[in-house]
C-alpha cells in the first residue's frame, strides 16, 4: 500500500506546521518508505469559508500528480489537547484496508442549532445559510483533523468543483463535504 500523507496547512499557520515537524510522529511518517509526505497550503492563505474548495482542489491536484492507494489528510493543528486520544486511532489507519473513507473521530448528524454554535466563532451570524436542503441533513462524517480516502474517492472528490463551491458559499464545512461525497460515491 502506498499512502500520500497531506499536511493541510496555511501560510498563516507556520508556527503550527513548524511544531508538527518537530514531533516524533512526523519523523515516523517521513521514514516510512510506503508514505510520501507533502504540504498543501503552506504558501497561500485560505479563508475558513473556502475550505471545501481548498480540499476539492487538493484532491484533484494529488490525483493528477501523485501515485498512491490512499490519501491521508491531516491538519497541521492536530497536536492539540486531543492528541493523546488520537494516538491509538492513528495506529489503525494502515489496517483499515478496502475502505474508501475512514478517520479518527466520527461525527454524527447535527441539528441546525448545533451548527449555529459551531459557526458562532467563525462567522457573523448573517453570513451562513443554515438551510441544508441542498445536502442530506443526517450525514455523518469524520472530523477534518485526520481522515483517509481511497485514490478512487479522491479522484471523485477532485471532480466535484461545483459542489465544493456551493458548500463554500452556503455551508463551508470541509469535512462534512467529504463525508457527504463519500456516502454518494
N, C-alpha and C positions, 0 to 999 in steps of 0.2 A: 504494500500500500504506500502510495506517495501522498503526502499531505502538503498543502500550501497554507502556511500559518500567516495570516494577515493581521498585523498590528494596526488597528484602526485608531488613527491619531489626528491631530490638528496642529497647525503651526503655532497656535496659542497655547498648546499643551506640552511644550518642550520639556518642562520640568517633570511631567508625568512620564513621558517617553524615556527621559534620562533615568528616572527611578526604575522603570520597568526593566531597562537594560542592565541595571545593577543587581537584579535578582538572580538567584540560582536557577529558577525556572527558565529564564531567558537563556542562560548558559546551556541548560539541558536541551532545549529545543534546537538551539543552534548547532549543538554537537551531534544531533541525531541525523544520520545520513538519509532517512526517509522523510525529513521535514525541510522544506525551503521556507525561510522566514523573509517576509517583506513588510514594509511600512506603507500604509495608504493614508495620505492626507498630511504628511509631515511638512509639505511645502506650500500648503494653502489653508485658508480658514473656511469653515463651513458653518453657517448659522444652524442652530438646532433644528429649525423648521425644515431645512433641506437635507436632513439625514437619510430619508428614504431615497432621494435621488442620488446622494453620495454612495449609498450601498448598492443601488442598481448599477451605477457606473463602475464601481469597484468590481462587482461580479462580472460585468461584461468585459472589462479590460483583462481581468485574470483569466477568464475562459478563452479569450482570444490570444493571450500572450504567454501563458504558463501551462505546464503539464502537471496534473495532479489527479488523484482519485477523489480526494475530499478537500474542501476549502474550510479552514477554521478561521472564524472572525473573532478577534479578541480585542477588547478596548484596552487602550494604554492605561486606563484608570482602574484596572481590575485589582490592583494592590491597594485595597481599602480595608475597612473594618470587617468586611465579609470574607476576606481572602482565606482565612483558616477553614471556613465552612465550604469553600470551593475546592480545596485541595483533593479530598477523596473523590469528588466527582470528576475532576480533571484527569485522574488516572484511568477513568473508564472510557475516555474518548477513543482510544485505539481498539478496544474490544467491541465497540459498537459498530459492527460491520453490517452491510446490507441495508442500512437505513439511509434515507435521503436527507434527514433532518434530525438533529439531536443537539441538546445544550445542557447547561449545568443547573439552570433554575427555570422550571416550568411555571408559567404564569397563566392562571385561569381567566375566564371571561370577566370583564369589568363592567360595572354599571356606568351610566353617564355621570353619576355623582363621583365615583372613584376617578374617572378620567379628569373631571374638573379639578380635583385635588392634585392629581399628578401634574397637570399643566400649570397650576397656580404659580409655581416658582419659575416657570419658563416664559410665560407669555402674558400679555394683557388679556383679560377675560374676553374681550370682544374680538380677539384675533383667531379664535378657534371655532370651527364649525363642529359642534358635538353631535351632529346628525350623522349617524353611522349607517344610513340606509344604503350607501354605496358599497358597504362591506358587511359581511355577516357579523352580527354583534356578539355572538357567543364564541368567537375564535379563541383558542388557546395558543400560546407561543412561548418560545424560550427567550429569556432575558438577553438583551443585546450585548451584555458584557462578554459572553462567550457562547458561541454556538458553531455547529459544523453542518455543512451542506455537501451533498454529493456533487460531483462535477456536472452531472446532468441537471440537477436542480439549480446550480449556479448559472448554467447557460440559460435556463428558463427565466430565472430572475433577471439576469442581464438583459434579456429581451423585453422586459416589461417597463420600458421608458415612460409611456403614457400613464400607466398605473402609478408609478413612483412619483411622477409629477402631481398627480391627483392627490396622492397621500400627503406629499409635501405641502400642498395648498390647503387641504381640508383637515387632515388629521395626521400630523407629522410624527408618527411613531414607527421608526425603522424596524424594530424587532416584531411589531405587530404585522407590518407589511410582509416580512419574510415568513412568518407563521401562516398568514393567510395564503400566500402564494404556494407554500409547501403543501397546504391542505388541498389547494386546487390543482396541484401538479399531479 
